[in-house]
Amino acid sequence: MSNVRKIRERLQLTQLQVAEIFGVTKSSVSIYLSGRHEIPPDAARKLIAAAAERGFQIGFDDIYSPPAKVSSCETAPEKAAA
């Protein structure tokens, strides 16, 4: 399972919602989620921002590192304490 898929599921986003965040088609998102193509850096930045808006901290390492090394998409400390 790709890191982007794990992050999408943790954020409870549909593929269509991710497509809207990235500004691409749902089929492009499907390709990223399958791991056939790497997510472009501009889309990664948008995913990081969307996660932050939902109270989660992720970074480029969470998106691009090998799947076994992905940290869980953690709630931002300031949001978790609130």
N, C-alpha and C positions, 0 to 999 in steps of 0.2 A: 504494500500500500504506500502511495506517495506521501511525502510530508504535507503537500498542499491539501491532499484529501483528508488527512488526519486533522489538519488545522481547520478546514472547512466544516468538518463534522463537529469539532469541539466548539466552534463558533455558532453552530446550528444554522448554517447558511445553505440554501439550495444552490444547485449549479447555476440556475438563472440569476440568483442574487450575486454570486461571484462574478458571473459574466458582466453584470451591470457595474459592479465595482471596478473590474478591470477595463471595461469599455470594449469588450470583445464579444464574440458569439458564444452561445452555449456549447457548440461543438468544439471551439477552441479550448474552453475550460475542460471539457471532457478529455482532450488530448493531454493537457497539463496534469489532470488528476490521474490519468493512466500511467504517467511517467514516460510517455513516448517522446515528449519534448519538455525541456526545462522552462520554467516560468521566467519570462523576461524581467529584468531588474525593475522596470517601471511598474509592472504589475505586482511585483513583490512589495514595493513601497506602498502601493495602494492596499494590499492585503494587511501589511503591518499597521497602516493607519486605521483600517476598518476594525482590526482586532483591538486597537487602543480605544476606539470609540465605544467598544463593547466591554471595556474593562480588562482586556487581556494584553499581556506583554509578550510579543514575539519579535524576533529579529531575523536578519538574513541567515544566520546559522541554523535557525529552526526550519527555514524554508529549503536551504541548499545543502545541509549536511546529510550524510547517509542516513537512511531511515532509522537504523538502530540507535543513532546518536541524538535523535530529536528529543529535546526536553518536552515535557508536557506543556501545553499552552497554558501558562499560569495566569491567574487573575492578578492584575496589577495591585501592589501592596496598598496603595491609597484607596482603591476601590473596594478591596476585600475588607478593610477595616471599617468602612462606612456602613 
